[in-house]
Amino acid sequence: MNISATESFNFATEANFDGLVGMTHNYAGLAAGNMASQNNAGRVSKPKAAALQGVAKMQAVAALGVTQCFFPPQERPALWALRAHGFTGSDESVLAQAHANKPHLLAQCCSSSFMWSANAATVAPAQDTRDHRTHVVVANLKSMTHRAIEPPCTRAMLNAVFTDHSQFEIHPALAANANMGDEGAANHTRLFDAANTNQPATHFFVYGMDALNPRLQPKIHPARQTLQASQRVAEVLQLNPAHCVFAQQNPDAIDQGVFHNDVVAVGNASTLLYHQDAWLDHDRLMDSLAQRVGNSFCPIIVSRDELTIAEAVTTYLFNSQLVTTPDGSMTLVCPSEVEHHARASAVARRIQQDPRNSISRILYMDVRESMRNGGGPACLRLRVPLAPTSSQTSNQTSGANLLAGIHAGCVFNTPRAEQLRAWIERWYPDQLTPEDLADPQLLIRNRDALDALTQQLGLSAIYPFQGVSPL
């Protein structure tokens, strides 16, 4: 059920913000429950290849006619975090002490996991919120030490990128207490009937456990998102509770490596592609979503007979990007691992050939370096729906003025792609071993590279070494 390009554009123009891979991209196996991360621990990483793969994906998505933007990398190693653990002295001394005494902590403070911007925040566009502004809640990522250091820099970055604060409200992360584990948009999907602008959008939140009633929870791997955090995020986003649906992940799926909902589900407009074993109470959930999204709701279920949870985790079929192109149809941007897996590629073809849905094209992308650490195409991007301001009618709205509140240096285009490639080629190492993380020259080079990038992009100071507080 294709929708017209005019209908989809006027209802919600979407920008996809990809996180640039950092210079210290490495395989330390830091993420419990992330099979790829754990299985590739200790391998030699290729930061330059990883970053170039990310730029290539952005360019391919932009070529589809989708608005593409990006976030710069965060500063790593996170010296402030090492100092907070008691290491003192010069930067070189801190790195040497950490490497000798707590190499795992050093690896955590060098992680490039911020590149998965689907975990950076949760977004509600102006047309869905009480005050008609776009609200963004930074994720606290409290479940994993290497990710819990990200939120302060993420907030500084979001405030620098979303420059019009009359349109965008950037909220701090939820307090990182035991009941408030929040992993951002990887556990949130905005669904809407693009053919009926009078039908409110539905915000679909998925959680791993109810912290106040933890009867149903995984036995092997942690449930990172709590119901309480999802509910609080919805409140901060100023969403109408009647337009929110909350569902629990299948604990058995979490124990098989489904650490976020986007490992087993992806949605766009009124389409929801998901695995049969993604959630508990499947039938009630589908009824609830259908009632709220409207007549155009298009659930596409993949059965366990077609693809097991283990195969979904291996191939990341559901961690594909699902985007609407200017002709109103949808493209599924899959990792190349899907193409090379007989059963997963068969599912992708079946979905593409089914005339009952809008997915008419499959695009395969090589993001192998990210995949080896447990992140596919959807992990690398944060969706930001953009709404016209009150002075803009739907007939007059253009992509240019919808982007007016976003820092121009972070809007992706062909010249910017070439600039980013040249920057990566100049600064990034071809490979990194665990021992390289303690090299003070890597720290100096990373800071010099980030300083050069912020100047090229015209960004304000966003990093601790530039004087911004990391706390």
ZAMARGU-4260 file (C-alpha; in steps of 0.2 Angstrom, whole numbers, plus 5000, padded with zeros to 4 digits):
<rodrens>
0) 5000/5000/5000 | 5011/5014/4993 | 5008/5032/4999 | 5011/5047/4989 | 5027/5056/4990
5) 5017/5072/4994 | 5007/5064/5009 | 5023/5056/5017 | 5033/5072/5015 | 5020/5084/5022
10) 5016/5073/5037 | 5034/5071/5043 | 5050/5074/5034 | 5063/5063/5042 | 5082/5066/5044
15) 5093/5051/5047 | 5108/5056/5059 | 5122/5043/5058 | 5136/5043/5070 | 5153/5044/5063
20) 5164/5030/5069 | 5178/5035/5081 | 5197/5034/5079 | 5198/5021/5093 | 5185/5009/5086
25) 5191/4992/5094 | 5185/4975/5098 | 5185/4973/5117 | 5169/4962/5119 | 5162/4975/5131
30) 5143/4972/5129 | 5135/4958/5138 | 5122/4950/5128 | 5129/4957/5111 | 5134/4941/5102
35) 5145/4949/5089 | 5154/4960/5102 | 5158/4945/5113 | 5163/4934/5099 | 5175/4946/5091
40) 5183/4951/5107 | 5202/4954/5105 | 5202/4955/5086 | 5212/4968/5077 | 5200/4982/5072
45) 5201/4994/5057 | 5195/5011/5062 | 5198/5019/5045 | 5189/5006/5036 | 5175/5007/5048
50) 5173/5026/5046 | 5174/5025/5027 | 5160/5011/5027 | 5149/5023/5038 | 5152/5037/5025
55) 5148/5026/5011 | 5131/5020/5019 | 5126/5038/5022 | 5130/5042/5004 | 5120/5028/4998
60) 5105/5032/5009 | 5106/5051/5003 | 5106/5045/4985 | 5089/5037/4989 | 5082/5055/4991
65) 5082/5053/5010 | 5088/5068/5021 | 5105/5063/5028 | 5114/5071/5043 | 5128/5065/5055
70) 5135/5067/5072 | 5154/5069/5074 | 5163/5056/5085 | 5165/5058/5104 | 5182/5061/5112
75) 5191/5045/5116 | 5200/5039/5126 | 5189/5046/5140 | 5203/5052/5151 | 5190/5060/5164
80) 5183/5043/5167 | 5200/5035/5170 | 5204/5049/5182 | 5187/5047/5191 | 5194/5029/5195
85) 5209/5036/5204 | 5222/5037/5191 | 5232/5053/5192 | 5246/5062/5184 | 5249/5067/5166
90) 5238/5060/5152 | 5252/5049/5147 | 5254/5042/5165 | 5235/5039/5167 | 5235/5029/5151
95) 5250/5019/5156 | 5243/5016/5174 | 5226/5010/5167 | 5234/4999/5154 | 5245/4991/5167
100) 5232/4989/5181 | 5214/4989/5173 | 5216/4986/5154 | 5197/4982/5153 | 5193/4999/5160
105) 5205/5007/5147 | 5196/4998/5133 | 5179/5004/5140 | 5185/5022/5140 | 5191/5020/5122
110) 5175/5012/5115 | 5168/5020/5099 | 5150/5014/5104 | 5144/5031/5102 | 5144/5028/5083
115) 5127/5019/5086 | 5117/5034/5087 | 5101/5024/5088 | 5105/5024/5107 | 5109/5042/5108
120) 5092/5048/5112 | 5073/5046/5109 | 5064/5059/5098 | 5046/5065/5097 | 5043/5078/5083
125) 5033/5094/5086 | 5017/5087/5078 | 5016/5074/5092 | 5020/5085/5107 | 5010/5096/5119
130) 5019/5112/5116 | 5022/5108/5097 | 5041/5108/5099 | 5053/5093/5095 | 5058/5085/5111
135) 5074/5074/5112 | 5078/5064/5128 | 5096/5059/5129 | 5098/5040/5134 | 5107/5036/5150
140) 5114/5020/5144 | 5117/5015/5162 | 5118/4996/5159 | 5135/4996/5151 | 5150/5005/5158
145) 5157/5010/5141 | 5141/5017/5136 | 5137/5026/5152 | 5150/5039/5149 | 5142/5045/5133
150) 5127/5055/5139 | 5135/5072/5144 | 5144/5073/5127 | 5129/5067/5118 | 5119/5081/5126
155) 5132/5095/5122 | 5133/5088/5104 | 5114/5088/5102 | 5113/5106/5108 | 5126/5111/5096
160) 5118/5102/5081 | 5100/5107/5084 | 5103/5125/5085 | 5086/5132/5085 | 5081/5130/5103
165) 5064/5137/5100 | 5060/5122/5090 | 5071/5109/5098 | 5071/5105/5117 | 5086/5093/5122
170) 5083/5085/5138 | 5096/5077/5150 | 5097/5059/5152 | 5086/5051/5165 | 5094/5049/5182
175) 5103/5033/5181 | 5095/5023/5196 | 5091/5005/5196 | 5073/5007/5189 | 5078/5019/5175
180) 5088/5010/5162 | 5086/5019/5145 | 5094/5014/5129 | 5086/5027/5117 | 5078/5025/5100
185) 5084/5007/5098 | 5069/5003/5109 | 5056/5015/5101 | 5047/5016/5085 | 5035/5030/5079
190) 5021/5023/5068 | 5009/5033/5058 | 4996/5033/5045 | 5004/5044/5031 | 4988/5044/5021
195) 4978/5051/5035 | 4986/5066/5043 | 4971/5067/5056 | 4976/5051/5064 | 4989/5054/5078
200) 5006/5045/5077 | 5008/5030/5088 | 5024/5029/5099 | 5029/5011/5102 | 5040/5008/5117
205) 5048/4991/5120 | 5056/4987/5137 | 5066/4972/5143 | 5059/4971/5161 | 5047/4979/5173
210) 5059/4984/5187 | 5045/4985/5200 | 5038/4968/5195 | 5053/4958/5188 | 5044/4941/5187
215) 5047/4940/5168 | 5065/4943/5164 | 5080/4935/5155 | 5090/4922/5164 | 5107/4924/5155
220) 5109/4942/5148 | 5103/4959/5156 | 5087/4967/5151 | 5094/4985/5148 | 5077/4995/5145
225) 5065/4996/5160 | 5046/4999/5158 | 5048/5013/5170 | 5062/5022/5160 | 5051/5020/5144
230) 5036/5028/5153 | 5046/5042/5160 | 5054/5046/5143 | 5036/5047/5135 | 5031/5059/5149
235) 5047/5070/5146 | 5043/5070/5127 | 5026/5077/5131 | 5017/5063/5122 | 4999/5059/5125
240) 4998/5043/5134 | 4983/5037/5123 | 4995/5037/5109 | 5008/5027/5117 | 5010/5008/5117
245) 5022/4998/5128 | 5027/4980/5125 | 5039/4969/5134 | 5053/4960/5124 | 5053/4941/5124
250) 5065/4936/5138 | 5071/4921/5128 | 5075/4932/5114 | 5086/4943/5125 | 5095/4928/5131
255) 5099/4924/5113 | 5107/4941/5109 | 5092/4952/5107 | 5099/4966/5118 | 5088/4980/5109
260) 5071/4979/5101 | 5080/4985/5084 | 5088/4968/5083 | 5071/4960/5080 | 5060/4974/5073
265) 5060/4989/5062 | 5046/5001/5058 | 5043/5015/5046 | 5026/5025/5044 | 5013/5012/5045
270) 5024/4997/5041 | 5031/4986/5055 | 5043/4972/5051 | 5047/4960/5065 | 5051/4943/5071
275) 5038/4931/5078 | 5047/4930/5094 | 5050/4948/5097 | 5038/4952/5111 | 5027/4944/5124
280) 5008/4944/5121 | 5009/4946/5103 | 4991/4945/5098 | 4985/4959/5110 | 5000/4970/5105
285) 4996/4969/5087 | 4977/4973/5090 | 4983/4988/5101 | 4994/4994/5087 | 4982/4992/5073
290) 4968/5001/5083 | 4980/5016/5085 | 4989/5017/5069 | 4974/5015/5058 | 4968/5006/5043
295) 4985/5007/5034 | 4994/4998/5048 | 5005/4985/5039 | 5013/4972/5050 | 5025/4960/5042
300) 5029/4945/5052 | 5044/4934/5050 | 5041/4917/5057 | 5053/4907/5067 | 5052/4893/5054
305) 5058/4906/5041 | 5072/4913/5052 | 5077/4909/5069 | 5081/4922/5082 | 5099/4916/5082
310) 5099/4919/5063 | 5091/4936/5065 | 5105/4940/5077 | 5119/4934/5066 | 5112/4943/5050
315) 5104/4958/5058 | 5090/4957/5045 | 5079/4968/5057 | 5093/4980/5060 | 5091/4986/5043
320) 5085/5004/5039 | 5068/5006/5033 | 5066/5022/5024 | 5053/5031/5013 | 5059/5037/4996
325) 5052/5052/4986 | 5041/5041/4976 | 5032/5035/4992 | 5039/5018/4992 | 5051/5010/5005
330) 5068/5004/5004 | 5076/4991/5016 | 5094/4995/5018 | 5102/4979/5024 | 5119/4974/5030
335) 5128/4963/5017 | 5127/4949/5029 | 5109/4947/5025 | 5113/4945/5006 | 5126/4931/5010
340) 5114/4921/5021 | 5103/4910/5011 | 5088/4910/5023 | 5089/4929/5028 | 5091/4934/5009
345) 5076/4923/5005 | 5065/4932/5018 | 5071/4949/5011 | 5066/4944/4994 | 5049/4938/5000
350) 5046/4954/5008 | 5051/4964/4993 | 5040/4954/4981 | 5024/4955/4992 | 5012/4967/4984
355) 5003/4970/5000 | 5017/4981/5008 | 5027/4996/5002 | 5044/4989/5003 | 5049/4988/4985
360) 5068/4989/4986 | 5082/4980/4995 | 5099/4989/4996 | 5114/4979/5003 | 5128/4989/5012
365) 5145/4983/5019 | 5146/4989/5037 | 5156/4974/5042 | 5167/4983/5055 | 5151/4990/5064
370) 5143/4973/5062 | 5158/4964/5071 | 5155/4975/5086 | 5136/4971/5086 | 5128/4986/5076
375) 5120/4986/5059 | 5113/5000/5048 | 5099/5004/5059 | 5111/5005/5075 | 5121/5018/5066
380) 5107/5031/5064 | 5095/5041/5074 | 5078/5046/5066 | 5073/5064/5068 | 5056/5068/5060
385) 5055/5086/5055 | 5039/5096/5056 | 5035/5113/5048 | 5035/5128/5059 | 5019/5137/5062
390) 5023/5150/5049 | 5025/5136/5035 | 5010/5128/5027 | 5012/5111/5020 | 5011/5117/5002
395) 5026/5129/5005 | 5037/5118/5016 | 5053/5113/5008 | 5067/5102/5014 | 5078/5117/5016
400) 5067/5127/5028 | 5063/5111/5038 | 5082/5109/5041 | 5084/5127/5046 | 5085/5123/5064
405) 5099/5110/5061 | 5118/5115/5061 | 5122/5116/5042 | 5139/5108/5044 | 5131/5092/5050
410) 5119/5090/5035 | 5126/5077/5023 | 5129/5080/5004 | 5142/5075/4991 | 5154/5089/4995
415) 5153/5085/5014 | 5156/5066/5010 | 5172/5070/5001 | 5177/5082/5015 | 5174/5068/5028
420) 5183/5055/5018 | 5198/5066/5016 | 5198/5069/5035 | 5197/5051/5039 | 5211/5047/5027
425) 5222/5060/5035 | 5219/5055/5053 | 5213/5038/5056 | 5224/5023/5059 | 5222/5008/5047
430) 5221/4996/5062 | 5222/4995/5081 | 5227/4982/5093 | 5222/4982/5112 | 5240/4988/5116
435) 5238/5003/5105 | 5225/5010/5116 | 5238/5015/5129 | 5248/5025/5116 | 5247/5044/5121
440) 5250/5048/5103 | 5233/5041/5099 | 5225/5052/5111 | 5234/5067/5105 | 5230/5063/5087
445) 5212/5060/5091 | 5210/5077/5099 | 5219/5085/5085 | 5207/5077/5072 | 5192/5081/5082
450) 5198/5099/5084 | 5200/5100/5065 | 5183/5092/5062 | 5174/5104/5073 | 5182/5119/5064
455) 5178/5112/5047 | 5160/5110/5052 | 5159/5126/5061 | 5153/5118/5077 | 5155/5126/5094
460) 5165/5118/5107 | 5158/5101/5112 | 5173/5091/5119 | 5181/5090/5136 | 5198/5094/5129
465) 5189/5110/5122 | 5184/5115/5139 | 5166/5107/5139 | 5162/5098/5156 | 5161/5079/5153
470) 5150/5077/5168
</rodrens>
